[in-house]
Amino acid sequence: VDDADDFEKTRHALTLLGVKESHQMTIFRIIAAILHLGNLKIQGEWDREVCSVSSEDEHLSSFCSLLGVEHSQMQHWPCHRK
């Protein structure tokens, strides 16, 4: 698999569909953030119904950086219902 070639083909297809380059980058940023969110390590405690996300989680930091959301808020809300 040639990821670089596939990426260029995807960009070319989006350009043919009329998607501007700036919008393409936004799409790729959102997709990257979702992939990082899927890699979050959520630690649960077996004896209680609580969980947490480490503030040191690299995927949490990448997600927040890509989407411009607050680190503390994103660390809190995957583990709390509202």
N, C-alpha and C positions, 0 to 999 in steps of 0.2 A: 504494500500500500504506500502510495506517495502522497502524504498529507499535504505537502506544499502544492502539488499539482491539483489535488482535489479542492483545496482552498481557493486557488486561482480560478478554477472552473466555476466554483460557487459564486465568487465575486463577479466573474464575467456574466453569469446567468442573471444575477441581480441587476447588473448594469443594463443588460438587454431588456429587463422588465421595467426599467426606468427608475430604479431605486438609486438615489444619489449616494455618493461615496460617504458623506457624513452620516447618512441614515444607516448605511451598511455597517459602519463602525459602531453605531449605537446598538444595532441588532446583535453584532458579535459580542459587545460588552455585556448585554443582557444575558445572552446564552452562556457566556463564561461565568457570570455571577450565579446563574442557576446551577451550573455544574459544580461550582465551589460549594454552594449551599447543600447540594447532595452529598458532599464529602465531610460535612460538619460532624464532629464526634460529640454526641450528646450522651453524657454519663448519667445513668440512673442509679438510684439506691434501691436495693432489693427490698429492704424492710419498710420503705416509705414510698409514697407516690410523688416523689420529687425527682427532678433532673436538673442538669446544668450543662452549660457550654463553657469550656475553658477560655479565659480571656487571651490565652496564648495560642489558640487555635489559628493556624496559618490560613485556613480556608475562610474562617470568619473575617479575618483581616482583609483578605482579598475581596470577599463579597462586599464588605463595607466600602472599600476603596473604589471598586468598580461602579457601585451604584450611588455612592455619596451619602450613605446613611450612617447614623451614629452607632459607633461600636457598642456602647453600653446598652442601647435599646435593642440592637439585633442580638446581643448576647442574652438579654432577658426574655424577649417575647417568644422564641421557639419553645420555651419551657413553661410558659404560663398561659392559661386560658383567660379570655375576657369576652 
